[in-house]
Amino acid sequence: MSYPPGPAMYPPPVMGMQAPVMYNSVPGYEGLVPGASGGFIPPPPVQPMPTPDSQPAQDWSIPALSEEAAREAFCKHVDSNCCWSSGPAKDGVITNKDQFNTYRYRLETYTESRKTDWATKPYDGQPVNAFTQPPPGPWQIPVTPPDMFKDCVKEVEVPYTSSIKPCEKCTATGKCACVACTAAGNKMCENCSGSGKVSAEESCNSCNGTGRKKCSDCSGHGVKECETCKGKGQLLSYIKLTVEWKNNVEDYVAEQASGLKMDKLDSVTGKQLFKDTKYMVYPLMGFPDQNMVQASDRMVRDHHSKYSQSARILQQQQTVELIPITKVGYQWQGKPYIYYVYGNEAKVKADDYPETCCCVIL
């Protein structure tokens, strides 16, 4: 629906002075200050914590890593390092394999937050509809969310808040002084440094001896189209609603005593043992590791308290992965060494590999 433009709300521009932009006080948005963000707007009343529900029994085990798989992963890792000899990986004697499988609990809370601020764009004949009827509140404006758990930001114009304003940058003329030539229309000739001569007896052909050249930025006019209003001289002023969807992710990894640094597990995946996706999830129940149960309970409550105050929780998802970690001991030339095979990707960590340089200098 289009609305007839209202009367201009500014005096004719005066050359050399900036016309002050007048912002209307829009019902329901009276506290919105021009040039300053309105901040994130609290969502509707806080959602209650969910109640316990039944969670199906799970198989929390994972098969042991075979010697063949351990050696295959080791050889692949060694082959990826060009200066490592393959001898220890291929012919080293595996003496023992110890499993230190660990759990990773992940909680994802998908939220929607909204904020408003004043915005402008070049006026190009758009309908002006401020005060034709009361604008909807920030949380009453329908905005289609993206796929769940995908970060996204959308900006929309709040209906019935737009009006026409003069452009301050160009005092509503549509033109601004050219900065490159300080509005002169010409610049010093770089070929002769403004002297008009290239030698004592020879005039500069580039500027025909004037020492000045036409400004290429403004084609010699001394003014350029105003970038703010795109030469229109007027701006459409409106309240902009910014909607942000964010997936807030938090992990907890159970401690393990293998000696492998915990940060190594950030780059691998594990066997997914449990996945629960709901509007709001309830903490884990019946899990064999009590530390995981306590972490789940703490994280679920923290997310509810933290995110429901400043945003609307759209959905939550919790998963449990069992990350395989195998510590492999082997011998090479009578000395003991170890390496780790971890994650579904069978990544390898071998800090004490005995033959790390096989390059020969001829």
C-alpha positions, 0 to 999 in steps of 0.5 A: 500500500502506498501513502501520499507524501506529507509536507516537507518538514525542513526550510529551503537549504542555505548555501554554506550551512548544513540543514539540521535534520529533524527526526519525528517522535514515532509512537512506541519509539519515543526514546530512540535517539538519532545517531545512537543505537536503540540497543537490543530490545527485551523479548516477550516474557521469559520462557520457563525451564522445561520439565524432565522427559524420558531419554532413551537408553544409549550404547555408550561404548566404542570398539577398541582400535585394532593394531592394523588400524593404528599402524595404518593411521601412523603410516598415513601421518608419517607420509604427510611429513616429507622429511620423516622416514617411514621405517619406524611407522612400518616396521616398529613393533607395537607393544601396547594399546591403551584406550582413553576415550572421552566424552564431549557434551555440546549445547547449542542455543539458537536465539533471536534478538532485535534492536532498532535505530534511525536510518536513512537512504537516498529518497527515490520516490518511495512512499512516505507513511509516518503517522498514517497509523501507529507502527507495530512494536519491534517484536510484532514485525514478522521476519522469517528466520533462516534455517535453525542453528544458522547465524544470520542478520536481517535489516527491515524497515519498521512500517509507518515510520518513514519521512523525507529529510534534507541531506545534511552532507550536501545541504540538500543540493545533491552536490559536494565539493571535490576533495581531490582539488578542494573544489578548484576544478584543477590540480597541480601538474605532477609532470612539472610540479606546478611550474609549467616548465620541464626545463629552463627553456622548455614548457610542460606539454602535459599542462600546456605550460599552465602548471595546472591540470583538470581534476579527473575526480570531478571532471573539472567541475569542482563538485561531485555527486553527494555520496550520501543522497546519491545526488537526490538532495533528500533522504528517506528517514525511517526506523530500522529493525535489525534482527540477529539470529545466533547459534550460541555453542558451548562444549564440555570435554571430560578430562582424560589421563592419556597425556594428549592435550585437550585442545587437540580434540577441537579439530576432530569429531567423535561417535555421536551417542546422543542427540536431542533437539527441542524448543528447550532441552532438559539436562542429561539423565542417566549418563554413566559419567557423573561429571557430564551430567553435572556439566549438562545441568549447569550449562542448560540452566546457564543458557536459559538464564543468560539468553532468555533475558536479552533474546528469544530462544527459538530452539536448543540442541544437545549432543554427546560424542564419544571421542576415541583416543588410543595411546600406542606404545611401540619399539624401534631399534630397541627404544620405546616410543609412543603416539596417539590416534584420536577422533573419527578422523584417526589423526595422529600425534607423535612428538617423539618420532625417532626419524624426522629427517631423511633429507640428504644434502648432495 
